[in-house]
């Protein structure tokens, strides 16, 4: 989707300033250990996936505020947008599990 929008509009997407830690080799090893553990569990208990609970939550602000982590601005140049928000906003939190 992103390459198509970029081709048709000649716009780039801009996201607010955020810093993320770089992945480390130890992260890869930890993920590998988890995969091996999961494969061993599946071999012992074939239906273990039925015991796993996947959950997520989302916040909906009642004043129309949008979480900047999920917001993308499409424009030819970085708009340097700053939005002033109150310290404590009214919100509704929704939690779901499968």
Phi, psi and omega per residue, in radians:
X1 nan -0.779 -3.097
X2 -1.076 -0.843 3.133
X3 -1.056 -0.616 3.131
X4 -1.133 -0.817 3.119
X5 -1.078 -0.704 -3.132
X6 -1.128 -0.701 -3.139
X7 -1.174 -0.788 -3.032
X8 -1.320 -0.552 -3.044
X9 -1.903 -0.285 -3.054
X10 1.092 0.417 3.116
X11 -1.769 2.737 2.996
X12 -1.966 2.769 3.096
X13 -1.682 2.470 -3.120
X14 -2.132 2.454 -3.133
X15 -2.220 2.633 3.109
X16 -1.025 2.793 -3.126
X17 -1.113 2.103 3.053
X18 -2.518 2.609 3.118
X19 -2.062 2.374 3.119
X20 -2.182 2.543 3.100
X21 -1.249 2.541 3.112
X22 -1.316 2.513 3.090
X23 -1.151 2.516 -3.125
X24 -2.036 2.813 3.103
X25 -1.023 -0.630 -3.138
X26 -1.106 -0.546 3.077
X27 -1.096 -0.755 -3.139
X28 -1.082 -0.741 -3.137
X29 -1.138 -0.684 3.123
X30 -1.148 -0.719 3.103
X31 -1.119 -0.706 3.132
X32 -1.102 -0.743 3.103
X33 -1.081 -0.691 3.125
X34 -1.115 -0.759 3.137
X35 -1.076 -0.760 3.119
X36 -1.105 -0.731 3.100
X37 -1.063 -0.792 -3.120
X38 -1.112 -0.734 3.121
X39 -1.100 -0.692 3.094
X40 -1.136 -0.732 3.122
X41 -1.089 -0.743 -3.133
X42 -1.124 -0.629 3.112
X43 -1.146 -0.626 -3.118
X44 -1.443 -0.777 -3.109
X45 -2.134 1.608 -3.029
X46 -0.992 -0.552 -3.086
X47 -1.816 0.568 -3.111
X48 -1.111 -0.466 -3.140
X49 -1.084 -0.389 3.116
X50 -1.330 -0.216 3.124
X51 -1.702 -0.057 -3.089
X52 -1.575 2.380 3.125
X53 -1.919 2.042 3.078
X54 -1.707 2.266 -3.111
X55 -2.390 2.772 3.099
X56 -2.710 2.801 3.066
X57 -2.437 2.693 3.108
X58 -2.413 2.588 3.108
X59 -1.952 2.313 3.079
X60 -2.059 2.013 -3.129
X61 -1.455 2.362 -3.042
X62 -1.314 -0.283 3.134
X63 -1.623 0.083 3.107
X64 1.650 -0.015 3.126
X65 -1.046 2.477 3.123
X66 -2.071 2.352 3.116
X67 -1.074 2.140 -3.066
X68 -1.154 -0.361 3.124
X69 -1.178 -0.453 -3.112
X70 -1.833 0.115 -3.048
X71 -1.871 2.279 3.096
X72 -2.122 2.402 3.104
X73 -1.954 2.164 3.139
X74 -1.721 2.142 -3.108
X75 -2.839 2.858 3.128
X76 -1.247 -0.559 -3.134
X77 -2.313 2.751 3.124
X78 -1.110 2.048 -3.043
X79 -1.306 -0.167 -3.129
X80 0.893 0.879 -3.087
X81 -1.470 2.314 3.036
X82 -2.160 2.279 -3.126
X83 -2.034 2.163 3.109
X84 -1.432 2.279 -3.120
X85 -2.279 2.611 3.102
X86 -1.181 2.763 -3.089
X87 -1.120 -0.790 -3.133
X88 -2.119 1.883 -3.120
X89 -1.705 2.544 3.045
X90 -1.287 2.313 -3.114
X91 -2.553 2.829 3.077
X92 -2.055 2.238 3.126
X93 -1.852 2.274 3.121
X94 -2.021 2.272 3.130
X95 -2.120 2.387 -3.119
X96 -2.392 2.542 3.090
X97 -2.389 2.499 3.096
X98 -2.117 nan nan
